[in-house]
């Protein structure tokens, strides 16, 4: 209950206030919203977290592509080797 009371008291500081109307450079009134502490924290966190996540996903994708390429090349080389092997030689053991 105490947490709810503190949140209700400081909700404008945490979530952002109603904002204010200020005069713009051309003299016309412009609405400027106020950002809260939570929004600023999330913005700062996402500004460094998203590039890190994108890098990890990119490296994972490159790893998957590399091993798929290796597997396809290996199977291709194995097919070529079995085609060029003389008929009277025994099968290679794995």
N, CA, C and O atoms as CSV, one atom per row, in Angstrom:
chain,resi,resn,atom,element,x,y,z
A,1,UNK,N,N,0.816,-1.193,0.000
A,1,UNK,CA,C,0.000,0.000,0.000
A,1,UNK,C,C,0.862,1.260,0.000
A,1,UNK,O,O,0.531,2.256,-0.644
A,2,UNK,N,N,1.965,1.197,0.729
A,2,UNK,CA,C,2.844,2.361,0.794
A,2,UNK,C,C,3.412,2.685,-0.580
A,2,UNK,O,O,3.524,3.853,-0.952
A,3,UNK,N,N,3.772,1.640,-1.335
A,3,UNK,CA,C,4.332,1.849,-2.673
A,3,UNK,C,C,3.333,2.557,-3.573
A,3,UNK,O,O,3.702,3.458,-4.325
A,4,UNK,N,N,2.085,2.159,-3.500
A,4,UNK,CA,C,1.052,2.802,-4.306
A,4,UNK,C,C,0.904,4.270,-3.925
A,4,UNK,O,O,0.741,5.123,-4.797
A,5,UNK,N,N,0.959,4.570,-2.636
A,5,UNK,CA,C,0.860,5.961,-2.197
A,5,UNK,C,C,2.028,6.799,-2.683
A,5,UNK,O,O,1.845,7.935,-3.119
A,6,UNK,N,N,3.239,6.235,-2.608
A,6,UNK,CA,C,4.428,6.961,-3.096
A,6,UNK,C,C,4.339,7.158,-4.599
A,6,UNK,O,O,4.660,8.233,-5.108
A,7,UNK,N,N,3.896,6.110,-5.323
A,7,UNK,CA,C,3.755,6.225,-6.772
A,7,UNK,C,C,2.754,7.308,-7.143
A,7,UNK,O,O,3.014,8.110,-8.040
A,8,UNK,N,N,1.606,7.342,-6.457
A,8,UNK,CA,C,0.599,8.354,-6.771
A,8,UNK,C,C,1.099,9.767,-6.466
A,8,UNK,O,O,0.752,10.716,-7.169
A,9,UNK,N,N,1.919,9.905,-5.412
A,9,UNK,CA,C,2.436,11.229,-5.066
A,9,UNK,C,C,3.437,11.728,-6.105
A,9,UNK,O,O,3.435,12.909,-6.454
A,10,UNK,N,N,4.291,10.830,-6.598
A,10,UNK,CA,C,5.357,11.228,-7.513
A,10,UNK,C,C,5.135,10.750,-8.946
A,10,UNK,O,O,6.098,10.626,-9.703
A,11,UNK,N,N,3.897,10.482,-9.331
A,11,UNK,CA,C,3.641,9.950,-10.666
A,11,UNK,C,C,4.051,10.906,-11.783
A,11,UNK,O,O,4.487,10.455,-12.843
A,12,UNK,N,N,3.921,12.206,-11.571
A,12,UNK,CA,C,4.337,13.149,-12.610
A,12,UNK,C,C,5.842,13.109,-12.830
A,12,UNK,O,O,6.302,13.217,-13.967
A,13,UNK,N,N,6.618,12.953,-11.757
A,13,UNK,CA,C,8.069,12.879,-11.893
A,13,UNK,C,C,8.495,11.541,-12.504
A,13,UNK,O,O,9.475,11.483,-13.247
A,14,UNK,N,N,7.764,10.471,-12.194
A,14,UNK,CA,C,8.127,9.154,-12.700
A,14,UNK,C,C,7.671,8.934,-14.138
A,14,UNK,O,O,8.449,8.471,-14.971
A,15,UNK,N,N,6.432,9.259,-14.429
A,15,UNK,CA,C,5.865,8.986,-15.751
A,15,UNK,C,C,5.927,10.174,-16.704
A,15,UNK,O,O,5.843,9.993,-17.919
A,16,UNK,N,N,6.067,11.343,-16.190
A,16,UNK,CA,C,6.063,12.533,-17.031
A,16,UNK,C,C,4.837,13.359,-16.745
A,16,UNK,O,O,3.737,12.837,-16.561
A,17,UNK,N,N,5.043,14.640,-16.711
A,17,UNK,CA,C,3.934,15.526,-16.399
A,17,UNK,C,C,3.065,15.790,-17.601
A,17,UNK,O,O,3.176,15.141,-18.641
A,18,UNK,N,N,2.206,16.751,-17.427
A,18,UNK,CA,C,1.290,17.096,-18.502
A,18,UNK,C,C,1.963,17.916,-19.590
A,18,UNK,O,O,1.434,18.037,-20.695
A,19,UNK,N,N,3.108,18.471,-19.291
A,19,UNK,CA,C,3.791,19.304,-20.275
A,19,UNK,C,C,3.383,20.749,-20.140
A,19,UNK,O,O,2.608,21.114,-19.257
A,20,UNK,N,N,3.912,21.563,-21.022
A,20,UNK,CA,C,3.589,22.981,-20.969
A,20,UNK,C,C,3.589,23.550,-22.375
A,20,UNK,O,O,4.145,22.967,-23.306
A,21,UNK,N,N,2.962,24.686,-22.503
A,21,UNK,CA,C,2.913,25.377,-23.786
A,21,UNK,C,C,3.918,26.517,-23.726
A,21,UNK,O,O,3.851,27.381,-22.852
A,22,UNK,N,N,4.857,26.502,-24.679
A,22,UNK,CA,C,5.881,27.551,-24.744
A,22,UNK,C,C,5.823,28.195,-26.120
A,22,UNK,O,O,5.264,27.635,-27.063
A,23,UNK,N,N,6.403,29.362,-26.214
A,23,UNK,CA,C,6.460,30.053,-27.495
A,23,UNK,C,C,7.616,29.491,-28.311
A,23,UNK,O,O,8.741,29.390,-27.822
A,24,UNK,N,N,7.334,29.131,-29.546
A,24,UNK,CA,C,8.349,28.601,-30.445
A,24,UNK,C,C,9.197,29.716,-31.032
A,24,UNK,O,O,8.979,30.885,-30.717
A,25,UNK,N,N,10.161,29.377,-31.880
A,25,UNK,CA,C,11.041,30.388,-32.480
A,25,UNK,C,C,10.304,31.384,-33.376
A,25,UNK,O,O,10.760,32.510,-33.571
A,26,UNK,N,N,9.172,30.963,-33.913
A,26,UNK,CA,C,8.411,31.870,-34.775
A,26,UNK,C,C,7.325,32.620,-34.011
A,26,UNK,O,O,6.540,33.354,-34.612
A,27,UNK,N,N,7.274,32.442,-32.691
A,27,UNK,CA,C,6.317,33.159,-31.873
A,27,UNK,C,C,4.991,32.442,-31.672
A,27,UNK,O,O,4.116,32.946,-30.967
A,28,UNK,N,N,4.832,31.279,-32.278
A,28,UNK,CA,C,3.595,30.519,-32.122
A,28,UNK,C,C,3.719,29.599,-30.914
A,28,UNK,O,O,4.807,29.095,-30.633
A,29,UNK,N,N,2.631,29.376,-30.201
A,29,UNK,CA,C,2.690,28.482,-29.043
A,29,UNK,C,C,2.868,27.027,-29.485
A,29,UNK,O,O,2.233,26.559,-30.430
A,30,UNK,N,N,3.755,26.328,-28.768
A,30,UNK,CA,C,4.071,24.927,-29.075
A,30,UNK,C,C,3.946,24.127,-27.783
A,30,UNK,O,O,4.402,24.567,-26.728
A,31,UNK,N,N,3.327,22.949,-27.868
A,31,UNK,CA,C,3.201,22.073,-26.701
A,31,UNK,C,C,4.494,21.274,-26.520
A,31,UNK,O,O,4.939,20.604,-27.452
A,32,UNK,N,N,5.100,21.337,-25.336
A,32,UNK,CA,C,6.319,20.604,-25.004
A,32,UNK,C,C,5.991,19.598,-23.900
A,32,UNK,O,O,5.811,19.987,-22.746
A,33,UNK,N,N,5.912,18.300,-24.246
A,33,UNK,CA,C,5.614,17.307,-23.204
A,33,UNK,C,C,6.806,17.127,-22.272
A,33,UNK,O,O,7.956,17.238,-22.695
A,34,UNK,N,N,6.525,16.848,-21.004
A,34,UNK,CA,C,7.584,16.582,-20.036
A,34,UNK,C,C,7.808,15.074,-19.973
A,34,UNK,O,O,6.858,14.294,-19.904
A,35,UNK,N,N,9.070,14.681,-19.997
A,35,UNK,CA,C,9.384,13.260,-19.875
A,35,UNK,C,C,9.617,12.925,-18.416
A,35,UNK,O,O,10.111,13.744,-17.640
A,36,UNK,N,N,9.256,11.713,-18.061
A,36,UNK,CA,C,9.434,11.261,-16.696
A,36,UNK,C,C,10.737,10.504,-16.529
A,36,UNK,O,O,11.441,10.220,-17.498
A,37,UNK,N,N,11.044,10.184,-15.282
A,37,UNK,CA,C,12.273,9.487,-14.964
A,37,UNK,C,C,12.295,8.094,-15.603
A,37,UNK,O,O,13.346,7.657,-16.071
A,38,UNK,N,N,11.182,7.404,-15.631
A,38,UNK,CA,C,11.125,6.059,-16.209
A,38,UNK,C,C,11.385,6.117,-17.710
A,38,UNK,O,O,12.131,5.293,-18.238
A,39,UNK,N,N,10.790,7.065,-18.391
A,39,UNK,CA,C,10.994,7.191,-19.832
A,39,UNK,C,C,12.446,7.523,-20.164
A,39,UNK,O,O,13.003,6.964,-21.110
A,40,UNK,N,N,13.056,8.408,-19.414
A,40,UNK,CA,C,14.462,8.738,-19.658
A,40,UNK,C,C,15.368,7.543,-19.403
A,40,UNK,O,O,16.324,7.316,-20.144
A,41,UNK,N,N,15.064,6.768,-18.342
A,41,UNK,CA,C,15.859,5.579,-18.042
A,41,UNK,C,C,15.742,4.543,-19.155
A,41,UNK,O,O,16.746,3.960,-19.566
A,42,UNK,N,N,14.531,4.310,-19.642
A,42,UNK,CA,C,14.318,3.333,-20.712
A,42,UNK,C,C,15.012,3.792,-21.993
A,42,UNK,O,O,15.612,2.975,-22.692
A,43,UNK,N,N,14.941,5.077,-22.309
A,43,UNK,CA,C,15.598,5.595,-23.510
A,43,UNK,C,C,17.105,5.398,-23.443
A,43,UNK,O,O,17.718,4.971,-24.421
A,44,UNK,N,N,17.703,5.702,-22.308
A,44,UNK,CA,C,19.152,5.532,-22.156
A,44,UNK,C,C,19.548,4.071,-22.210
A,44,UNK,O,O,20.571,3.727,-22.801
A,45,UNK,N,N,18.752,3.209,-21.604
A,45,UNK,CA,C,19.069,1.780,-21.601
A,45,UNK,C,C,18.962,1.209,-23.008
A,45,UNK,O,O,19.836,0.455,-23.438
A,46,UNK,N,N,17.911,1.558,-23.722
A,46,UNK,CA,C,17.729,1.036,-25.066
A,46,UNK,C,C,18.766,1.561,-26.048
A,46,UNK,O,O,19.074,0.892,-27.035
A,47,UNK,N,N,19.310,2.747,-25.793
A,47,UNK,CA,C,20.282,3.312,-26.722
A,47,UNK,C,C,21.579,2.504,-26.762
A,47,UNK,O,O,22.275,2.534,-27.777
A,48,UNK,N,N,21.920,1.794,-25.711
A,48,UNK,CA,C,23.100,0.934,-25.763
A,48,UNK,C,C,22.731,-0.539,-25.830
A,48,UNK,O,O,23.539,-1.347,-26.288
A,49,UNK,N,N,21.530,-0.916,-25.387
A,49,UNK,CA,C,21.146,-2.323,-25.378
A,49,UNK,C,C,20.786,-2.831,-26.774
A,49,UNK,O,O,21.145,-3.956,-27.124
A,50,UNK,N,N,20.098,-2.041,-27.566
A,50,UNK,CA,C,19.674,-2.493,-28.892
A,50,UNK,C,C,20.852,-2.784,-29.825
A,50,UNK,O,O,20.812,-3.799,-30.521
A,51,UNK,N,N,21.904,-1.947,-29.879
A,51,UNK,CA,C,23.049,-2.329,-30.727
A,51,UNK,C,C,23.743,-3.611,-30.264
A,51,UNK,O,O,24.218,-4.389,-31.092
A,52,UNK,N,N,23.804,-3.836,-28.957
A,52,UNK,CA,C,24.412,-5.070,-28.452
A,52,UNK,C,C,23.594,-6.276,-28.882
A,52,UNK,O,O,24.153,-7.273,-29.341
A,53,UNK,N,N,22.281,-6.197,-28.739
A,53,UNK,CA,C,21.406,-7.302,-29.150
A,53,UNK,C,C,21.497,-7.519,-30.663
A,53,UNK,O,O,21.518,-8.662,-31.120
A,54,UNK,N,N,21.549,-6.447,-31.436
A,54,UNK,CA,C,21.667,-6.574,-32.893
A,54,UNK,C,C,22.984,-7.247,-33.271
A,54,UNK,O,O,23.018,-8.066,-34.190
A,55,UNK,N,N,24.059,-6.913,-32.576
A,55,UNK,CA,C,25.348,-7.556,-32.840
A,55,UNK,C,C,25.320,-9.036,-32.527
A,55,UNK,O,O,25.850,-9.844,-33.290
A,56,UNK,N,N,24.704,-9.402,-31.407
A,56,UNK,CA,C,24.619,-10.817,-31.032
A,56,UNK,C,C,23.782,-11.597,-32.053
A,56,UNK,O,O,24.159,-12.695,-32.461
A,57,UNK,N,N,22.660,-11.030,-32.455
A,57,UNK,CA,C,21.807,-11.696,-33.445
A,57,UNK,C,C,22.537,-11.813,-34.784
A,57,UNK,O,O,22.420,-12.833,-35.462
A,58,UNK,N,N,23.280,-10.790,-35.166
A,58,UNK,CA,C,24.045,-10.839,-36.413
A,58,UNK,C,C,25.122,-11.913,-36.385
A,58,UNK,O,O,25.289,-12.651,-37.356
A,59,UNK,N,N,25.851,-12.004,-35.280
A,59,UNK,CA,C,26.877,-13.046,-35.158
A,59,UNK,C,C,26.258,-14.442,-35.142
A,59,UNK,O,O,26.820,-15.374,-35.717
A,60,UNK,N,N,25.114,-14.591,-34.495
A,60,UNK,CA,C,24.420,-15.877,-34.494
A,60,UNK,C,C,24.019,-16.261,-35.919
A,60,UNK,O,O,24.188,-17.409,-36.331
A,61,UNK,N,N,23.487,-15.292,-36.667
A,61,UNK,CA,C,23.089,-15.562,-38.046
A,61,UNK,C,C,24.274,-15.931,-38.921
A,61,UNK,O,O,24.181,-16.850,-39.735
A,62,UNK,N,N,25.397,-15.219,-38.762
A,62,UNK,CA,C,26.595,-15.560,-39.536
A,62,UNK,C,C,27.094,-16.957,-39.186
A,62,UNK,O,O,27.537,-17.696,-40.065
A,63,UNK,N,N,27.025,-17.320,-37.917
A,63,UNK,CA,C,27.431,-18.655,-37.498
A,63,UNK,C,C,26.554,-19.714,-38.153
A,63,UNK,O,O,27.064,-20.726,-38.633
A,64,UNK,N,N,25.242,-19.496,-38.180
A,64,UNK,CA,C,24.329,-20.456,-38.814
A,64,UNK,C,C,24.602,-20.577,-40.316
A,64,UNK,O,O,24.586,-21.678,-40.867
A,65,UNK,N,N,24.849,-19.457,-40.966
A,65,UNK,CA,C,25.134,-19.487,-42.404
A,65,UNK,C,C,26.446,-20.215,-42.670
A,65,UNK,O,O,26.534,-21.007,-43.608
A,66,UNK,N,N,27.468,-19.953,-41.851
A,66,UNK,CA,C,28.769,-20.593,-42.040
A,66,UNK,C,C,28.662,-22.106,-41.920
A,66,UNK,O,O,29.190,-22.830,-42.763
A,67,UNK,N,N,27.978,-22.601,-40.872
A,67,UNK,CA,C,27.895,-24.046,-40.684
A,67,UNK,C,C,26.987,-24.693,-41.718
A,67,UNK,O,O,27.211,-25.848,-42.081
A,68,UNK,N,N,25.985,-24.001,-42.197
A,68,UNK,CA,C,25.169,-24.544,-43.291
A,68,UNK,C,C,26.000,-24.646,-44.562
A,68,UNK,O,O,25.886,-25.620,-45.306
A,69,UNK,N,N,26.830,-23.648,-44.809
A,69,UNK,CA,C,27.715,-23.679,-45.975
A,69,UNK,C,C,28.725,-24.811,-45.855
A,69,UNK,O,O,28.982,-25.524,-46.825
A,70,UNK,N,N,29.300,-24.980,-44.661
A,70,UNK,CA,C,30.276,-26.059,-44.442
A,70,UNK,C,C,29.626,-27.421,-44.671
A,70,UNK,O,O,30.219,-28.300,-45.297
A,71,UNK,N,N,28.420,-27.592,-44.168
A,71,UNK,CA,C,27.733,-28.875,-44.320
A,71,UNK,C,C,27.419,-29.145,-45.788
A,71,UNK,O,O,27.601,-30.264,-46.266
A,72,UNK,N,N,26.952,-28.136,-46.499
A,72,UNK,CA,C,26.624,-28.351,-47.903
A,72,UNK,C,C,27.883,-28.612,-48.717
A,72,UNK,O,O,27.857,-29.428,-49.639
A,73,UNK,N,N,28.981,-27.941,-48.399
A,73,UNK,CA,C,30.238,-28.165,-49.111
A,73,UNK,C,C,30.779,-29.556,-48.815
A,73,UNK,O,O,31.293,-30.226,-49.711
A,74,UNK,N,N,30.666,-29.999,-47.554
A,74,UNK,CA,C,31.131,-31.318,-47.177
A,74,UNK,C,C,30.328,-32.395,-47.887
A,74,UNK,O,O,30.897,-33.370,-48.379
A,75,UNK,N,N,29.014,-32.230,-47.944
A,75,UNK,CA,C,28.201,-33.237,-48.621
A,75,UNK,C,C,28.489,-33.235,-50.118
A,75,UNK,O,O,28.473,-34.292,-50.749
A,76,UNK,N,N,28.752,-32.066,-50.693
A,76,UNK,CA,C,29.098,-31.984,-52.106
A,76,UNK,C,C,30.430,-32.693,-52.361
A,76,UNK,O,O,30.556,-33.457,-53.318
A,77,UNK,N,N,31.422,-32.439,-51.504
A,77,UNK,CA,C,32.724,-33.090,-51.660
A,77,UNK,C,C,32.596,-34.600,-51.494
A,77,UNK,O,O,33.271,-35.351,-52.198
A,78,UNK,N,N,31.753,-35.057,-50.587
A,78,UNK,CA,C,31.547,-36.482,-50.382
A,78,UNK,C,C,30.889,-37.105,-51.610
A,78,UNK,O,O,31.257,-38.209,-52.010
A,79,UNK,N,N,29.938,-36.425,-52.203
A,79,UNK,CA,C,29.300,-36.941,-53.419
A,79,UNK,C,C,30.299,-37.033,-54.565
A,79,UNK,O,O,30.291,-38.008,-55.316
A,80,UNK,N,N,31.142,-36.045,-54.704
A,80,UNK,CA,C,32.164,-36.064,-55.754
A,80,UNK,C,C,33.133,-37.223,-55.501
A,80,UNK,O,O,33.523,-37.922,-56.436
A,81,UNK,N,N,33.516,-37.424,-54.248
A,81,UNK,CA,C,34.457,-38.495,-53.922
A,81,UNK,C,C,33.857,-39.863,-54.219
A,81,UNK,O,O,34.565,-40.747,-54.701
A,82,UNK,N,N,32.582,-40.058,-53.948
A,82,UNK,CA,C,31.975,-41.363,-54.227
A,82,UNK,C,C,31.772,-41.576,-55.722
A,82,UNK,O,O,31.760,-42.719,-56.179
A,83,UNK,N,N,31.614,-40.510,-56.491
A,83,UNK,CA,C,31.462,-40.654,-57.932
A,83,UNK,C,C,32.791,-40.993,-58.595
A,83,UNK,O,O,32.823,-41.727,-59.583
A,84,UNK,N,N,33.872,-40.469,-58.066
A,84,UNK,CA,C,35.180,-40.673,-58.697
A,84,UNK,C,C,35.917,-41.881,-58.147
A,84,UNK,O,O,36.993,-42.207,-58.649
A,85,UNK,N,N,35.385,-42.559,-57.134
A,85,UNK,CA,C,36.023,-43.737,-56.552
A,85,UNK,C,C,35.878,-44.908,-57.522
A,85,UNK,O,O,34.810,-45.113,-58.098
A,86,UNK,N,N,36.935,-45.661,-57.698
A,86,UNK,CA,C,36.816,-46.846,-58.567
A,86,UNK,C,C,35.804,-47.838,-57.996
A,86,UNK,O,O,35.612,-47.907,-56.782
A,87,UNK,N,N,35.152,-48.612,-58.885
A,87,UNK,CA,C,34.067,-49.492,-58.463
A,87,UNK,C,C,34.553,-50.686,-57.648
A,87,UNK,O,O,33.797,-51.187,-56.815
A,88,UNK,N,N,35.751,-51.154,-57.845
A,88,UNK,CA,C,36.173,-52.373,-57.174
A,88,UNK,C,C,36.802,-52.118,-55.807
A,88,UNK,O,O,37.292,-53.062,-55.188
A,89,UNK,N,N,36.807,-50.873,-55.308
A,89,UNK,CA,C,37.339,-50.601,-53.968
A,89,UNK,C,C,36.228,-50.701,-52.954
A,89,UNK,O,O,35.084,-50.376,-53.272
A,90,UNK,N,N,36.523,-51.143,-51.735
A,90,UNK,CA,C,35.462,-51.245,-50.713
A,90,UNK,C,C,34.988,-49.865,-50.255
A,90,UNK,O,O,35.674,-48.859,-50.430
A,91,UNK,N,N,33.792,-49.853,-49.662
A,91,UNK,CA,C,33.218,-48.617,-49.136
A,91,UNK,C,C,34.083,-48.103,-47.988
A,91,UNK,O,O,34.558,-48.905,-47.185
A,92,UNK,N,N,34.302,-46.801,-47.886
A,92,UNK,CA,C,35.068,-46.278,-46.751
A,92,UNK,C,C,34.232,-46.387,-45.483
A,92,UNK,O,O,33.016,-46.194,-45.514
A,93,UNK,N,N,34.887,-46.697,-44.372
A,93,UNK,CA,C,34.182,-46.802,-43.094
A,93,UNK,C,C,34.197,-45.472,-42.416
A,93,UNK,O,O,35.171,-44.725,-42.502
A,94,UNK,N,N,33.093,-45.168,-41.726
A,94,UNK,CA,C,32.958,-43.877,-41.048
A,94,UNK,C,C,33.647,-43.847,-39.732
A,94,UNK,O,O,33.621,-42.826,-39.044
